[in-house]
Amino acid sequence: MPLFEFKCRDCGATFEKIVPSSTTRVACKKCASPKVEKLLSVFAVGGSPHAAASVESGPCGSCGAAQRGMCGVE
């Protein structure tokens, strides 16, 4: 079942919800308002649990950027 991200138009809360079909009604988890919009979200692909460990880290050890500061992490 697909997992979607939503934003409430009334209170501004963002939340995720598993939506089994296109006819499923979604309400805000915070205020219960039915005025929610589906957000554009990132698509993730499953793979080997060791795939992330095989990526060499950058100079600061937090990403694969070629130079410190290129990934936005200081």
Jmol script that loads the backbone (N, CA, C; Angstrom):
load data "model"
ATOM      1  N   MET A   1       0.844  -1.184   0.000  1.00  0.00           N
ATOM      2  CA  MET A   1       0.000   0.000   0.000  1.00  0.00           C
ATOM      3  C   MET A   1       0.886   1.243   0.000  1.00  0.00           C
ATOM      4  N   PRO A   2       0.498   2.250  -0.746  1.00  0.00           N
ATOM      5  CA  PRO A   2       1.329   3.456  -0.837  1.00  0.00           C
ATOM      6  C   PRO A   2       1.245   4.322   0.414  1.00  0.00           C
ATOM      7  N   LEU A   3       2.370   4.926   0.738  1.00  0.00           N
ATOM      8  CA  LEU A   3       2.474   5.869   1.844  1.00  0.00           C
ATOM      9  C   LEU A   3       2.570   7.260   1.230  1.00  0.00           C
ATOM     10  N   PHE A   4       1.678   8.154   1.630  1.00  0.00           N
ATOM     11  CA  PHE A   4       1.662   9.508   1.088  1.00  0.00           C
ATOM     12  C   PHE A   4       1.906  10.515   2.196  1.00  0.00           C
ATOM     13  N   GLU A   5       2.423  11.677   1.805  1.00  0.00           N
ATOM     14  CA  GLU A   5       2.596  12.792   2.723  1.00  0.00           C
ATOM     15  C   GLU A   5       1.486  13.799   2.428  1.00  0.00           C
ATOM     16  N   PHE A   6       0.929  14.374   3.493  1.00  0.00           N
ATOM     17  CA  PHE A   6      -0.159  15.332   3.362  1.00  0.00           C
ATOM     18  C   PHE A   6       0.133  16.567   4.188  1.00  0.00           C
ATOM     19  N   LYS A   7      -0.516  17.694   3.810  1.00  0.00           N
ATOM     20  CA  LYS A   7      -0.454  18.928   4.585  1.00  0.00           C
ATOM     21  C   LYS A   7      -1.878  19.418   4.788  1.00  0.00           C
ATOM     22  N   CYS A   8      -2.204  19.770   6.016  1.00  0.00           N
ATOM     23  CA  CYS A   8      -3.531  20.262   6.349  1.00  0.00           C
ATOM     24  C   CYS A   8      -3.642  21.724   5.937  1.00  0.00           C
ATOM     25  N   ARG A   9      -4.705  22.063   5.233  1.00  0.00           N
ATOM     26  CA  ARG A   9      -4.919  23.451   4.803  1.00  0.00           C
ATOM     27  C   ARG A   9      -5.435  24.316   5.944  1.00  0.00           C
ATOM     28  N   ASP A  10      -5.992  23.690   6.989  1.00  0.00           N
ATOM     29  CA  ASP A  10      -6.519  24.460   8.117  1.00  0.00           C
ATOM     30  C   ASP A  10      -5.453  24.781   9.163  1.00  0.00           C
ATOM     31  N   CYS A  11      -4.723  23.760   9.647  1.00  0.00           N
ATOM     32  CA  CYS A  11      -3.762  23.997  10.732  1.00  0.00           C
ATOM     33  C   CYS A  11      -2.307  23.980  10.275  1.00  0.00           C
ATOM     34  N   GLY A  12      -2.042  23.536   9.036  1.00  0.00           N
ATOM     35  CA  GLY A  12      -0.676  23.540   8.513  1.00  0.00           C
ATOM     36  C   GLY A  12       0.158  22.326   8.888  1.00  0.00           C
ATOM     37  N   ALA A  13      -0.416  21.393   9.631  1.00  0.00           N
ATOM     38  CA  ALA A  13       0.335  20.201  10.037  1.00  0.00           C
ATOM     39  C   ALA A  13       0.649  19.331   8.828  1.00  0.00           C
ATOM     40  N   THR A  14       1.816  18.692   8.846  1.00  0.00           N
ATOM     41  CA  THR A  14       2.161  17.729   7.814  1.00  0.00           C
ATOM     42  C   THR A  14       2.229  16.353   8.461  1.00  0.00           C
ATOM     43  N   PHE A  15       1.812  15.333   7.715  1.00  0.00           N
ATOM     44  CA  PHE A  15       1.783  13.980   8.245  1.00  0.00           C
ATOM     45  C   PHE A  15       1.811  12.976   7.111  1.00  0.00           C
ATOM     46  N   GLU A  16       2.117  11.738   7.453  1.00  0.00           N
ATOM     47  CA  GLU A  16       2.132  10.639   6.489  1.00  0.00           C
ATOM     48  C   GLU A  16       0.970   9.709   6.785  1.00  0.00           C
ATOM     49  N   LYS A  17       0.453   9.067   5.745  1.00  0.00           N
ATOM     50  CA  LYS A  17      -0.647   8.124   5.926  1.00  0.00           C
ATOM     51  C   LYS A  17      -0.575   7.072   4.829  1.00  0.00           C
ATOM     52  N   ILE A  18      -0.809   5.824   5.212  1.00  0.00           N
ATOM     53  CA  ILE A  18      -0.923   4.745   4.240  1.00  0.00           C
ATOM     54  C   ILE A  18      -2.322   4.824   3.655  1.00  0.00           C
ATOM     55  N   VAL A  19      -2.407   4.902   2.326  1.00  0.00           N
ATOM     56  CA  VAL A  19      -3.683   5.064   1.656  1.00  0.00           C
ATOM     57  C   VAL A  19      -3.911   3.853   0.755  1.00  0.00           C
ATOM     58  N   PRO A  20      -4.809   2.938   1.157  1.00  0.00           N
ATOM     59  CA  PRO A  20      -5.011   1.706   0.407  1.00  0.00           C
ATOM     60  C   PRO A  20      -5.649   1.894  -0.975  1.00  0.00           C
ATOM     61  N   SER A  21      -6.448   2.940  -1.163  1.00  0.00           N
ATOM     62  CA  SER A  21      -7.061   3.158  -2.482  1.00  0.00           C
ATOM     63  C   SER A  21      -7.284   4.645  -2.710  1.00  0.00           C
ATOM     64  N   SER A  22      -7.568   5.002  -3.950  1.00  0.00           N
ATOM     65  CA  SER A  22      -7.764   6.413  -4.282  1.00  0.00           C
ATOM     66  C   SER A  22      -9.068   6.967  -3.713  1.00  0.00           C
ATOM     67  N   THR A  23      -9.960   6.114  -3.252  1.00  0.00           N
ATOM     68  CA  THR A  23     -11.225   6.570  -2.682  1.00  0.00           C
ATOM     69  C   THR A  23     -11.164   6.728  -1.161  1.00  0.00           C
ATOM     70  N   THR A  24     -10.014   6.411  -0.561  1.00  0.00           N
ATOM     71  CA  THR A  24      -9.853   6.543   0.889  1.00  0.00           C
ATOM     72  C   THR A  24      -9.856   8.011   1.271  1.00  0.00           C
ATOM     73  N   ARG A  25     -10.690   8.361   2.228  1.00  0.00           N
ATOM     74  CA  ARG A  25     -10.739   9.743   2.712  1.00  0.00           C
ATOM     75  C   ARG A  25      -9.642   9.943   3.752  1.00  0.00           C
ATOM     76  N   VAL A  26      -8.973  11.091   3.662  1.00  0.00           N
ATOM     77  CA  VAL A  26      -7.871  11.392   4.574  1.00  0.00           C
ATOM     78  C   VAL A  26      -8.233  12.651   5.355  1.00  0.00           C
ATOM     79  N   ALA A  27      -8.025  12.593   6.664  1.00  0.00           N
ATOM     80  CA  ALA A  27      -8.252  13.749   7.532  1.00  0.00           C
ATOM     81  C   ALA A  27      -6.954  14.046   8.280  1.00  0.00           C
ATOM     82  N   CYS A  28      -6.786  15.285   8.676  1.00  0.00           N
ATOM     83  CA  CYS A  28      -5.602  15.716   9.401  1.00  0.00           C
ATOM     84  C   CYS A  28      -5.490  14.956  10.723  1.00  0.00           C
ATOM     85  N   LYS A  29      -4.288  14.486  11.038  1.00  0.00           N
ATOM     86  CA  LYS A  29      -4.065  13.757  12.287  1.00  0.00           C
ATOM     87  C   LYS A  29      -4.101  14.696  13.491  1.00  0.00           C
ATOM     88  N   LYS A  30      -3.859  15.992  13.275  1.00  0.00           N
ATOM     89  CA  LYS A  30      -3.805  16.941  14.382  1.00  0.00           C
ATOM     90  C   LYS A  30      -5.173  17.554  14.693  1.00  0.00           C
ATOM     91  N   CYS A  31      -5.877  18.034  13.642  1.00  0.00           N
ATOM     92  CA  CYS A  31      -7.142  18.745  13.885  1.00  0.00           C
ATOM     93  C   CYS A  31      -8.363  18.049  13.284  1.00  0.00           C
ATOM     94  N   ALA A  32      -8.160  16.934  12.594  1.00  0.00           N
ATOM     95  CA  ALA A  32      -9.241  16.132  11.995  1.00  0.00           C
ATOM     96  C   ALA A  32      -9.938  16.800  10.815  1.00  0.00           C
ATOM     97  N   SER A  33      -9.359  17.869  10.293  1.00  0.00           N
ATOM     98  CA  SER A  33      -9.948  18.543   9.138  1.00  0.00           C
ATOM     99  C   SER A  33      -9.793  17.679   7.884  1.00  0.00           C
ATOM    100  N   PRO A  34     -10.840  17.635   7.051  1.00  0.00           N
ATOM    101  CA  PRO A  34     -10.729  16.901   5.788  1.00  0.00           C
ATOM    102  C   PRO A  34     -10.037  17.717   4.690  1.00  0.00           C
ATOM    103  N   LYS A  35      -9.670  18.965   4.988  1.00  0.00           N
ATOM    104  CA  LYS A  35      -9.035  19.840   4.000  1.00  0.00           C
ATOM    105  C   LYS A  35      -7.527  19.598   3.989  1.00  0.00           C
ATOM    106  N   VAL A  36      -7.112  18.520   3.331  1.00  0.00           N
ATOM    107  CA  VAL A  36      -5.699  18.181   3.236  1.00  0.00           C
ATOM    108  C   VAL A  36      -5.278  18.110   1.783  1.00  0.00           C
ATOM    109  N   GLU A  37      -4.014  18.375   1.524  1.00  0.00           N
ATOM    110  CA  GLU A  37      -3.479  18.255   0.171  1.00  0.00           C
ATOM    111  C   GLU A  37      -2.332  17.267   0.171  1.00  0.00           C
ATOM    112  N   LYS A  38      -2.253  16.482  -0.870  1.00  0.00           N
ATOM    113  CA  LYS A  38      -1.181  15.505  -1.014  1.00  0.00           C
ATOM    114  C   LYS A  38       0.072  16.245  -1.454  1.00  0.00           C
ATOM    115  N   LEU A  39       1.186  15.968  -0.781  1.00  0.00           N
ATOM    116  CA  LEU A  39       2.450  16.619  -1.100  1.00  0.00           C
ATOM    117  C   LEU A  39       3.278  15.750  -2.036  1.00  0.00           C
ATOM    118  N   LEU A  40       4.141  16.384  -2.771  1.00  0.00           N
ATOM    119  CA  LEU A  40       5.090  15.686  -3.604  1.00  0.00           C
ATOM    120  C   LEU A  40       6.174  15.143  -2.691  1.00  0.00           C
ATOM    121  N   SER A  41       6.443  13.856  -2.757  1.00  0.00           N
ATOM    122  CA  SER A  41       7.418  13.284  -1.848  1.00  0.00           C
ATOM    123  C   SER A  41       8.500  12.545  -2.616  1.00  0.00           C
ATOM    124  N   VAL A  42       9.560  12.215  -1.905  1.00  0.00           N
ATOM    125  CA  VAL A  42      10.705  11.540  -2.484  1.00  0.00           C
ATOM    126  C   VAL A  42      10.400  10.053  -2.629  1.00  0.00           C
ATOM    127  N   PHE A  43      10.809   9.479  -3.727  1.00  0.00           N
ATOM    128  CA  PHE A  43      10.605   8.056  -3.975  1.00  0.00           C
ATOM    129  C   PHE A  43      11.849   7.309  -3.527  1.00  0.00           C
ATOM    130  N   ALA A  44      11.664   6.271  -2.743  1.00  0.00           N
ATOM    131  CA  ALA A  44      12.802   5.475  -2.268  1.00  0.00           C
ATOM    132  C   ALA A  44      12.734   4.089  -2.871  1.00  0.00           C
ATOM    133  N   VAL A  45      13.886   3.538  -3.183  1.00  0.00           N
ATOM    134  CA  VAL A  45      13.971   2.197  -3.746  1.00  0.00           C
ATOM    135  C   VAL A  45      14.740   1.329  -2.772  1.00  0.00           C
ATOM    136  N   GLY A  46      14.175   0.178  -2.467  1.00  0.00           N
ATOM    137  CA  GLY A  46      14.850  -0.738  -1.556  1.00  0.00           C
ATOM    138  C   GLY A  46      16.009  -1.420  -2.259  1.00  0.00           C
ATOM    139  N   GLY A  47      16.972  -1.804  -1.498  1.00  0.00           N
ATOM    140  CA  GLY A  47      18.133  -2.483  -2.057  1.00  0.00           C
ATOM    141  C   GLY A  47      18.823  -3.269  -0.977  1.00  0.00           C
ATOM    142  N   SER A  48      20.043  -3.561  -1.208  1.00  0.00           N
ATOM    143  CA  SER A  48      20.842  -4.300  -0.244  1.00  0.00           C
ATOM    144  C   SER A  48      21.013  -3.469   1.024  1.00  0.00           C
ATOM    145  N   PRO A  49      20.893  -4.094   2.186  1.00  0.00           N
ATOM    146  CA  PRO A  49      21.087  -3.324   3.415  1.00  0.00           C
ATOM    147  C   PRO A  49      22.526  -2.827   3.569  1.00  0.00           C
ATOM    148  N   HIS A  50      23.423  -3.377   2.778  1.00  0.00           N
ATOM    149  CA  HIS A  50      24.821  -2.968   2.847  1.00  0.00           C
ATOM    150  C   HIS A  50      25.184  -1.946   1.780  1.00  0.00           C
ATOM    151  N   ALA A  51      24.219  -1.557   0.947  1.00  0.00           N
ATOM    152  CA  ALA A  51      24.494  -0.626  -0.153  1.00  0.00           C
ATOM    153  C   ALA A  51      24.970   0.725   0.374  1.00  0.00           C
ATOM    154  N   ALA A  52      24.340   1.243   1.423  1.00  0.00           N
ATOM    155  CA  ALA A  52      24.737   2.540   1.965  1.00  0.00           C
ATOM    156  C   ALA A  52      26.131   2.472   2.585  1.00  0.00           C
ATOM    157  N   ALA A  53      26.475   1.359   3.153  1.00  0.00           N
ATOM    158  CA  ALA A  53      27.784   1.221   3.794  1.00  0.00           C
ATOM    159  C   ALA A  53      28.913   1.174   2.775  1.00  0.00           C
ATOM    160  N   SER A  54      28.590   0.833   1.532  1.00  0.00           N
ATOM    161  CA  SER A  54      29.630   0.732   0.520  1.00  0.00           C
ATOM    162  C   SER A  54      29.992   2.077  -0.100  1.00  0.00           C
ATOM    163  N   VAL A  55      29.213   3.129   0.186  1.00  0.00           N
ATOM    164  CA  VAL A  55      29.508   4.462  -0.332  1.00  0.00           C
ATOM    165  C   VAL A  55      30.599   5.073   0.524  1.00  0.00           C
ATOM    166  N   GLU A  56      31.633   5.564  -0.127  1.00  0.00           N
ATOM    167  CA  GLU A  56      32.721   6.186   0.622  1.00  0.00           C
ATOM    168  C   GLU A  56      32.264   7.528   1.155  1.00  0.00           C
ATOM    169  N   SER A  57      32.628   7.823   2.378  1.00  0.00           N
ATOM    170  CA  SER A  57      32.231   9.089   2.966  1.00  0.00           C
ATOM    171  C   SER A  57      33.156  10.200   2.507  1.00  0.00           C
ATOM    172  N   GLY A  58      32.650  11.436   2.579  1.00  0.00           N
ATOM    173  CA  GLY A  58      33.437  12.595   2.194  1.00  0.00           C
ATOM    174  C   GLY A  58      34.447  12.943   3.265  1.00  0.00           C
ATOM    175  N   PRO A  59      35.132  14.078   3.108  1.00  0.00           N
ATOM    176  CA  PRO A  59      36.188  14.458   4.025  1.00  0.00           C
ATOM    177  C   PRO A  59      35.701  14.678   5.458  1.00  0.00           C
ATOM    178  N   CYS A  60      34.457  15.034   5.650  1.00  0.00           N
ATOM    179  CA  CYS A  60      33.978  15.228   7.025  1.00  0.00           C
ATOM    180  C   CYS A  60      33.263  13.977   7.536  1.00  0.00           C
ATOM    181  N   GLY A  61      33.122  12.940   6.693  1.00  0.00           N
ATOM    182  CA  GLY A  61      32.570  11.670   7.121  1.00  0.00           C
ATOM    183  C   GLY A  61      31.058  11.586   7.128  1.00  0.00           C
ATOM    184  N   SER A  62      30.345  12.610   6.611  1.00  0.00           N
ATOM    185  CA  SER A  62      28.887  12.567   6.681  1.00  0.00           C
ATOM    186  C   SER A  62      28.201  12.341   5.337  1.00  0.00           C
ATOM    187  N   CYS A  63      28.924  12.487   4.239  1.00  0.00           N
ATOM    188  CA  CYS A  63      28.314  12.263   2.925  1.00  0.00           C
ATOM    189  C   CYS A  63      29.409  11.936   1.911  1.00  0.00           C
ATOM    190  N   GLY A  64      29.044  11.881   0.672  1.00  0.00           N
ATOM    191  CA  GLY A  64      30.021  11.562  -0.354  1.00  0.00           C
ATOM    192  C   GLY A  64      30.527  12.783  -1.109  1.00  0.00           C
ATOM    193  N   ALA A  65      30.334  13.996  -0.562  1.00  0.00           N
ATOM    194  CA  ALA A  65      30.780  15.211  -1.239  1.00  0.00           C
ATOM    195  C   ALA A  65      32.294  15.228  -1.368  1.00  0.00           C
ATOM    196  N   ALA A  66      32.781  15.823  -2.452  1.00  0.00           N
ATOM    197  CA  ALA A  66      34.215  15.859  -2.735  1.00  0.00           C
ATOM    198  C   ALA A  66      34.974  16.759  -1.771  1.00  0.00           C
ATOM    199  N   GLN A  67      34.324  17.841  -1.299  1.00  0.00           N
ATOM    200  CA  GLN A  67      34.993  18.762  -0.389  1.00  0.00           C
ATOM    201  C   GLN A  67      34.070  19.114   0.763  1.00  0.00           C
ATOM    202  N   ARG A  68      34.659  19.422   1.893  1.00  0.00           N
ATOM    203  CA  ARG A  68      33.893  19.811   3.064  1.00  0.00           C
ATOM    204  C   ARG A  68      33.055  21.055   2.740  1.00  0.00           C
ATOM    205  N   GLY A  69      31.786  21.038   3.153  1.00  0.00           N
ATOM    206  CA  GLY A  69      30.892  22.178   2.924  1.00  0.00           C
ATOM    207  C   GLY A  69      30.059  22.066   1.672  1.00  0.00           C
ATOM    208  N   MET A  70      30.385  21.141   0.769  1.00  0.00           N
ATOM    209  CA  MET A  70      29.624  21.001  -0.475  1.00  0.00           C
ATOM    210  C   MET A  70      28.247  20.396  -0.237  1.00  0.00           C
ATOM    211  N   CYS A  71      28.086  19.622   0.831  1.00  0.00           N
ATOM    212  CA  CYS A  71      26.792  18.990   1.076  1.00  0.00           C
ATOM    213  C   CYS A  71      25.923  19.811   2.019  1.00  0.00           C
ATOM    214  N   GLY A  72      26.406  20.921   2.510  1.00  0.00           N
ATOM    215  CA  GLY A  72      25.638  21.758   3.410  1.00  0.00           C
ATOM    216  C   GLY A  72      25.804  21.400   4.873  1.00  0.00           C
ATOM    217  N   VAL A  73      26.587  20.350   5.157  1.00  0.00           N
ATOM    218  CA  VAL A  73      26.848  19.952   6.532  1.00  0.00           C
ATOM    219  C   VAL A  73      28.177  20.547   6.946  1.00  0.00           C
ATOM    220  N   GLU A  74      28.202  21.277   7.998  1.00  0.00           N
ATOM    221  CA  GLU A  74      29.455  21.905   8.468  1.00  0.00           C
ATOM    222  C   GLU A  74      30.109  21.058   9.509  1.00  0.00           C
TER     223      GLU A  74
END
end "model"
wireframe off; spacefill off
backbone 0.3
color backbone group
